[in-house]
Amino acid sequence: MDDTVIMTLGHSVAPRSRPRGLQVYVGVLLALALAAIAVAVVHRSPFDSTVAAATLLMVLAARCPMTTWRFGRQFLMVLALDAGFVLCASLLPAANALLCLAVAATVAELLDQRAVNVRALFNVAQFVVSWALGLAVVHASGTSGAAQIFVAAATSLVCSAIQGPVVLAAMTLDDRQPVHVWPVVARATRVTPGEALSAAVGVPLTLACLADPRMLWWAAATTAALMAALISRHRWIAAARTLDGGLAEVAALGQCSTQDEARLRVVDVLRRTTVVEDVEFRAVPPSAGEVGFPVARPDGVPQWLVARRGRDQPPHMPGYAEQVGPLLSVAAHEIEALLLQQALTDRSRHDGLTGVANRELFADTAERLAAAAASGGPGFTVVYLDLDGFKPVNDRLGHAAGDEVLRHVGRRLSAAARPHDLVARVGGDEFVVLLPGTDSATAAEELSERLHATLVTHPVKVQGALVPIRASVGYGVLPLHGRTVAEVMHHADRSMYRRKAGGRRRRDRRTR
């Protein structure tokens, strides 16, 4: 019988409210377990040293890993419970045997979980229910002596086999998926070599204890020594195998689209391999009880990837730093590569002089918004700005001064734009501002005038000279002025040149 759910249920997803189906499932199992224990209490025989020795042996056996096997995406340790079942079923009355097994399961869970939670209740309930069924089968067989021992060994393997589907059904409900009985049974019904070995060891051990009850205490001492030796070895085997799968997932973080998506993927991997509370990016190094690695950002801002531990590790799991360290180190390296790639991509889609978006990014964004609008989404406005009198600035003060004016224009437009607007430089002295969701002429007129007013309010001081900024502004609205980006841009361009021509005529009249 295995302890698989200890490392499975609740570690594959972030903490959240338990699904209703899982609550009902655990509730039914718990009710059955309590009913079985109540019946056992009513029919129990007086307790003696044999019960105490068997209970101690079961507690030790519950923490004694025999082997590891893969369950889903995790490598789990199979624990030596079958031998204990054979002993209890053969040496004790059925009611006493069930109480002994229930006490052992409860103590083992409290040692492992350090708290009473859904996982602990589920583990104890599913063990008690399966053992109660197994003891009923042994009692119904009507055998005794050696025959009863062999029946108990075979029954323990059957109980181990049915626990797999019980655990998988809980995992499926925890993921809010429907449970299909036969696929679950076919996938999870199994008997591992470790369970078979444990049941086989239980047969001669029980025969020896029948001959001399003191052998139970010697068996408990031997199990304790074996547990100390095997826990260290098997936790590293399980850690190595689990790390192998975790490293493969972490090494693929470069496929994430954002840094936060990469962080969430790291959280998911770590919660399936160890007890971690959260993973975060921050500017300060890890403190005591945390594990962290620096992440070199392209902009030079200091950043650390830090994992905060949750509760204490169960004794049969690898140490926190030993388990988290390798995964977090690889994750930090992969996130560095992701940030560098994003920075290079971002740089290629932004204007190198002003820092605003370039024509390529503007066109891609506008086409995406146009496609969304064609599917029933909101429209948008394109505000087109062309600087007036910019060439004389270059001729009189030089191109360095002209570049400084363009940088000021980019900063002013970015400051005046809304957070979700896109400012882009599409020509030498031509800028556009993309206003998503603005699809009425009134709003477009108001926003374009505000952008223009912000741009031309104050002159720019360049090389000791005050350079006034003048611009002509036009706009186009999708879908009012066209159904495609090209049509909207054409309307905005014509609108801008009409205003530019009107401005020239006004200046000409003033000079005459």
C-alpha positions in Angstrom: 0.0 0.0 0.0 1.5 3.3 -1.0 1.5 6.9 0.4 1.4 8.5 -3.0 -1.2 11.2 -2.4 1.0 12.9 0.3 3.2 14.4 -2.5 0.4 14.7 -5.1 -2.9 16.2 -4.0 -2.7 19.9 -3.8 0.8 20.4 -5.2 0.0 20.5 -8.9 -1.8 23.8 -8.8 -1.5 27.1 -6.9 -3.3 27.4 -3.6 -7.0 28.0 -4.2 -10.4 27.0 -2.9 -11.0 23.3 -3.2 -13.5 22.2 -5.9 -16.9 21.2 -4.7 -16.6 17.8 -6.2 -13.4 17.1 -4.3 -14.9 18.3 -1.1 -17.8 15.9 -1.5 -15.5 13.1 -2.5 -13.3 13.6 0.5 -16.3 14.0 2.7 -17.8 10.6 1.6 -14.5 8.8 2.2 -14.1 10.4 5.6 -17.7 9.4 6.5 -17.0 5.8 5.5 -13.7 5.8 7.4 -15.4 7.2 10.6 -18.2 4.6 10.3 -15.6 1.8 10.0 -13.7 3.1 13.0 -16.9 3.4 15.1 -17.8 -0.2 14.3 -14.3 -1.3 15.3 -14.5 0.6 18.6 -17.7 -1.2 19.4 -16.3 -4.6 18.6 -12.7 -4.2 19.8 -11.1 -6.6 22.2 -8.9 -5.5 25.1 -5.6 -4.0 24.0 -2.3 -5.6 24.9 1.4 -5.4 24.1 0.8 -7.0 20.7 -1.4 -4.1 19.6 1.1 -1.6 20.9 4.0 -3.3 19.1 1.9 -3.7 15.9 0.9 0.0 16.0 4.5 1.1 16.5 5.6 -1.1 13.6 3.0 0.4 11.3 4.0 4.0 12.2 7.6 3.2 11.3 6.7 1.2 8.2 4.6 4.1 7.0 7.7 6.2 6.8 10.0 3.5 5.4 10.3 4.0 1.6 10.8 0.8 -0.4 11.1 2.1 -4.0 10.1 5.0 -6.2 7.7 5.1 -9.2 6.3 7.7 -11.5 2.8 9.0 -11.0 1.8 11.6 -13.5 4.6 14.2 -13.6 6.1 13.2 -10.2 8.3 10.4 -8.9 6.9 9.2 -5.6 8.1 7.0 -2.9 6.2 3.8 -2.3 6.2 3.0 1.4 6.4 -0.3 3.2 2.8 -0.6 4.5 1.8 -4.0 3.1 4.0 -6.0 5.6 2.3 -4.1 8.4 -1.2 -4.9 7.1 -0.2 -8.6 6.9 0.9 -8.5 10.5 -2.2 -6.7 11.8 -4.6 -8.8 9.8 -3.0 -12.1 10.9 -2.1 -11.4 14.5 -5.0 -9.2 15.8 -8.8 -9.4 15.8 -10.2 -7.5 12.9 -11.6 -4.6 15.0 -8.3 -4.2 16.8 -6.3 -4.4 13.6 -8.4 -1.6 12.0 -7.9 0.6 15.0 -4.2 -0.1 15.0 -4.0 0.8 11.3 -6.1 3.9 11.7 -3.9 5.2 14.6 -0.7 4.5 12.5 -2.1 6.3 9.4 -3.1 9.3 11.6 0.2 9.6 13.3 2.0 9.2 10.0 0.0 12.0 8.4 0.6 14.3 11.3 4.3 13.7 11.1 4.2 14.3 7.4 1.7 17.2 7.0 2.4 18.9 10.3 -1.3 20.0 10.2 -4.8 18.7 9.8 -5.8 19.7 6.2 -7.6 18.2 3.2 -4.7 16.1 2.2 -4.2 14.6 5.6 -7.9 13.8 6.0 -8.0 12.3 2.5 -4.9 10.1 3.1 -6.2 8.8 6.4 -9.7 8.2 5.1 -8.6 6.4 1.9 -6.2 4.2 3.9 -8.8 3.3 6.6 -11.5 2.5 4.0 -9.3 0.3 1.9 -7.9 -1.5 5.0 -11.4 -2.0 6.3 -12.4 -3.7 3.1 -9.2 -5.8 3.2 -9.8 -6.9 6.8 -13.4 -7.8 5.9 -12.1 -10.0 3.1 -9.6 -11.7 5.3 -12.2 -12.2 8.0 -14.7 -13.6 5.5 -12.2 -16.1 4.1 -12.6 -18.1 7.3 -8.9 -19.1 7.3 -6.5 -19.3 10.1 -2.8 -19.8 10.7 -0.5 -19.9 7.6 -3.5 -19.8 5.2 -4.8 -16.6 6.8 -1.3 -15.0 6.4 -1.2 -15.8 2.7 -4.7 -14.5 2.3 -3.7 -11.3 4.1 -0.7 -10.9 1.8 -2.8 -11.2 -1.3 -5.5 -8.9 0.1 -2.9 -6.2 0.9 -1.8 -6.2 -2.7 -5.4 -5.8 -3.9 -5.9 -2.9 -1.5 -2.7 -1.3 -2.8 -4.0 -1.7 -6.4 -7.4 0.0 -5.7 -5.7 2.9 -3.8 -4.3 4.1 -7.1 -7.7 4.9 -8.7 -8.9 6.4 -5.5 -5.9 8.8 -5.5 -6.2 9.6 -9.2 -9.9 10.4 -8.9 -9.0 12.9 -6.2 -6.3 14.5 -8.4 -8.8 14.7 -11.3 -11.4 16.4 -9.1 -8.8 18.8 -7.7 -8.1 19.9 -11.3 -11.8 20.4 -11.8 -12.1 17.7 -14.4 -14.8 15.0 -14.7 -14.0 11.6 -13.4 -14.5 8.7 -15.9 -14.4 5.5 -13.8 -13.0 3.0 -16.3 -10.1 5.2 -17.7 -9.2 6.1 -14.1 -9.2 2.4 -13.1 -7.2 1.3 -16.1 -4.6 4.0 -15.7 -4.0 3.9 -11.9 -4.6 0.3 -10.9 -1.1 -1.2 -10.3 1.0 -3.1 -7.8 4.6 -1.9 -7.6 7.6 -4.2 -7.0 8.1 -2.5 -3.7 4.6 -3.3 -2.5 5.0 -6.9 -3.6 8.3 -7.1 -1.8 6.7 -5.6 1.4 3.9 -8.1 1.3 6.3 -11.0 0.7 8.4 -9.9 3.7 5.3 -9.7 5.8 4.6 -13.5 5.4 7.7 -14.9 7.1 7.7 -12.0 9.6 4.1 -12.8 10.7 4.9 -16.5 10.9 7.9 -15.7 13.2 5.7 -13.4 15.3 3.1 -16.2 15.7 5.8 -18.4 17.1 7.2 -15.7 19.4 5.2 -12.4 19.9 8.4 -10.7 21.1 9.5 -10.7 17.4 7.1 -7.8 16.9 9.3 -5.5 19.0 12.5 -6.7 17.2 10.7 -6.1 13.9 9.9 -2.6 15.0 13.5 -1.9 15.9 14.7 -3.3 12.6 12.2 -1.3 10.7 13.4 1.9 12.4 17.0 1.2 11.4 15.9 0.3 7.8 13.8 3.5 7.7 16.8 5.6 8.6 18.9 4.0 5.9 16.3 4.0 3.2 14.9 7.5 3.6 18.2 9.2 2.8 18.8 7.0 -0.2 15.3 7.1 -1.7 14.7 10.8 -1.1 17.8 11.5 -3.3 16.6 9.0 -5.9 13.1 10.7 -5.9 14.7 14.1 -6.0 17.0 13.3 -8.9 14.1 11.9 -11.0 11.8 14.7 -10.1 14.5 17.3 -10.9 15.1 15.7 -14.2 11.5 16.4 -15.3 11.4 19.8 -13.6 14.6 20.9 -15.2 13.2 20.0 -18.7 10.2 22.3 -18.0 12.3 25.1 -16.5 14.7 24.9 -19.5 11.7 25.8 -21.8 11.0 29.1 -20.0 12.3 30.9 -23.1 9.0 30.0 -24.8 7.1 32.2 -22.4 5.8 35.6 -23.7 6.4 37.5 -20.5 8.5 37.5 -17.3 5.4 36.9 -15.1 4.3 34.0 -17.2 7.8 32.5 -16.7 7.5 33.1 -12.9 4.1 31.3 -12.7 5.5 28.3 -14.6 8.4 28.2 -12.1 5.9 28.3 -9.2 4.0 25.4 -10.8 7.1 23.3 -11.2 8.4 24.0 -7.7 5.0 23.2 -6.0 5.0 19.8 -7.7 8.5 19.0 -6.4 8.7 20.6 -2.9 6.8 22.8 -0.5 7.2 26.4 -1.7 4.9 29.3 -0.8 5.7 31.6 -3.7 8.3 32.7 -6.2 8.9 36.4 -6.8 11.1 39.0 -8.5 12.6 41.6 -6.3 15.5 44.0 -5.9 17.0 42.6 -2.7 18.8 39.3 -2.2 17.1 36.3 -0.4 16.9 36.4 3.4 17.2 33.5 5.8 15.0 30.6 4.9 14.8 31.7 1.2 16.6 30.6 -1.9 17.4 33.1 -4.6 19.6 33.8 -7.7 20.3 37.0 -9.4 18.7 37.8 -12.8 20.8 40.1 -15.0 18.4 42.5 -16.7 19.4 44.2 -20.0 18.6 47.6 -18.4 21.0 46.9 -15.5 18.3 47.1 -12.8 19.2 44.7 -10.0 16.8 41.8 -9.7 16.6 38.5 -7.8 14.4 35.5 -8.4 13.5 34.3 -4.9 11.6 31.3 -3.7 9.9 31.5 -0.3 9.4 28.2 1.5 6.1 27.1 2.9 5.8 24.7 5.8 8.7 22.4 6.9 9.7 19.6 4.6 8.4 16.1 5.4 11.2 13.9 6.7 11.2 11.7 3.6 11.6 14.6 1.1 14.8 16.3 0.1 16.0 19.4 1.8 14.4 22.7 0.7 17.5 24.3 -0.7 18.8 21.1 -2.2 15.5 20.6 -4.1 14.8 24.3 -5.1 18.3 25.5 -5.8 19.1 23.7 -9.1 15.6 24.4 -10.5 15.8 28.1 -9.5 19.3 28.5 -10.8 18.3 27.2 -14.3 15.1 29.3 -14.1 17.1 32.5 -13.5 19.4 31.7 -16.4 16.5 31.0 -18.7 14.7 34.2 -17.6 17.8 36.2 -18.3 17.8 34.9 -21.9 14.1 35.6 -22.2 14.6 39.2 -21.0 17.5 39.7 -23.4 15.5 38.4 -26.3 12.6 40.6 -25.4 14.8 43.6 -25.1 16.3 42.9 -28.6 12.9 42.5 -30.1 11.6 45.6 -28.3 14.6 47.6 -29.5 14.0 46.5 -33.1 10.4 47.8 -32.9 11.2 51.2 -31.4 12.7 54.3 -32.8 16.3 54.5 -31.8 16.4 58.3 -31.6 13.1 59.1 -29.7 12.4 55.8 -27.9 8.8 55.7 -29.1 7.4 52.9 -31.3 8.6 52.7 -35.0 6.5 52.3 -38.1 6.6 48.5 -37.9 5.2 48.3 -34.4 2.6 50.9 -35.2 1.4 49.0 -38.3 1.2 45.7 -36.5 -0.8 47.2 -33.6 -3.1 49.0 -35.9 -3.8 46.0 -38.1 -4.5 43.9 -35.0 -7.0 46.5 -33.7 -8.6 46.7 -37.1 -9.1 43.0 -37.2 -10.7 43.1 -33.7 -13.0 45.9 -34.9 -14.0 43.9 -37.9 -15.1 41.1 -35.5 -17.3 43.5 -33.5 -14.7 45.1 -31.3 -14.3 48.9 -30.7 -12.7 51.1 -33.3 -9.7 53.4 -32.9 -8.3 56.8 -33.9 -5.0 57.7 -35.6 -3.7 61.2 -34.8 -1.2 62.3 -37.4 1.3 65.1 -36.4 3.8 66.7 -38.8 6.3 69.3 -37.4 6.2 72.7 -39.1 9.4 74.6 -39.7 11.6 71.7 -38.7 14.0 71.9 -41.6 15.2 75.4 -40.7 16.1 74.1 -37.3 18.4 71.6 -38.9 19.9 74.1 -41.3 20.4 76.8 -38.6 21.5 74.9 -35.5 22.6 71.5 -37.0 21.3 68.0 -37.0 22.2 67.4 -33.3 19.8 70.2 -32.4 17.2 68.8 -34.7 17.6 65.4 -33.0 17.1 67.0 -29.6 13.9 68.6 -30.7 12.6 65.2 -32.0 13.4 63.7 -28.6 11.5 66.4 -26.8 8.5 65.8 -29.2 8.6 62.1 -28.4 8.7 62.7 -24.7 5.9 65.3 -24.7 3.6 63.1 -26.8 4.3 60.0 -24.6 3.5 62.1 -21.5 0.3 63.4 -23.0 -0.9 60.1 -24.3 -3.1 57.7 -22.2 -1.5 54.6 -20.7 -2.9 52.3 -23.5 -2.2 54.7 -26.4 0.7 54.1 -28.7 3.1 56.9 -29.8 5.2 56.2 -32.9 7.6 58.0 -35.2 6.8 57.1 -38.8 9.0 59.6 -40.7 11.7 62.1 -40.2 9.5 64.7 -38.5 6.2 62.8 -38.6 4.6 61.2 -35.6 1.3 59.3 -35.1 -0.6 58.5 -31.9 -2.9 55.4 -31.9 -5.9 55.8 -29.6 -7.6 52.4 -29.1 -11.3 52.5 -28.2 -11.7 56.1 -29.5 -14.1 55.7 -32.4 -16.2 58.9 -32.4 -15.4 62.1 -34.2 -16.0 64.2 -31.1 -13.6 62.2 -28.9 -11.0 62.1 -31.7 -11.2 65.9 -32.2 -10.9 66.5 -28.4 -7.9 64.1 -28.0 -6.1 65.3 -31.1 -6.4 69.0 -29.9 -5.1 68.0 -26.5 -2.1 66.3 -27.9 -1.4 69.3 -30.2 -1.8 71.8 -27.3 0.6 69.8 -25.1 3.2 69.6 -27.9 3.3 73.3 -28.8 2.8 74.9 -25.4 6.4 75.6 -24.6 9.5 76.1 -26.8 12.5 73.8 -26.5 15.9 75.1 -25.3 18.5 73.7 -27.6 22.2 74.8 -27.6 21.2 78.0 -25.7 18.5 78.9 -28.2 14.7 78.7 -27.6 13.2 76.7 -30.5 9.4 76.9 -30.8 7.6 73.6 -31.7 4.9 74.0 -34.3 2.9 71.1 -35.7 0.0 70.3 -38.0 -2.4 67.7 -36.7 -5.0 65.5 -38.5 -6.9 62.4 -37.5 -8.8 59.5 -38.9 -11.3 57.3 -37.1 -12.0 53.6 -37.8 -14.8 52.9 -38.8 -16.0 56.5 -39.6 -13.3 57.3 -42.1 -12.4 53.8 -43.4 -12.6 50.1 -42.7 -8.9 49.5 -43.1 -5.7 50.9 -41.6 -4.7 52.3 -45.0 -7.9 54.2 -45.5 -7.8 55.6 -42.0 -4.2 56.7 -42.4 -5.0 58.3 -45.8 -7.8 60.3 -44.2 -5.6 61.4 -41.3 -2.9 62.4 -43.7 -5.3 64.5 -45.8 -6.8 66.0 -42.7 -3.3 67.0 -41.5 -2.3 68.6 -44.8 -5.6 70.6 -45.0 -4.8 72.1 -41.6 -1.2 72.7 -42.6 -2.4 74.5 -45.7 -4.9 76.5 -43.7 -2.1 77.5 -41.3 0.1 78.7 -44.1 -2.7 80.8 -45.5 -3.3 82.4 -42.1 0.4 83.2 -41.7 0.5 84.6 -45.3 -2.4 86.9 -44.5 -0.7 88.1 -41.3 2.6 88.9 -43.2 0.9 90.9 -45.9 
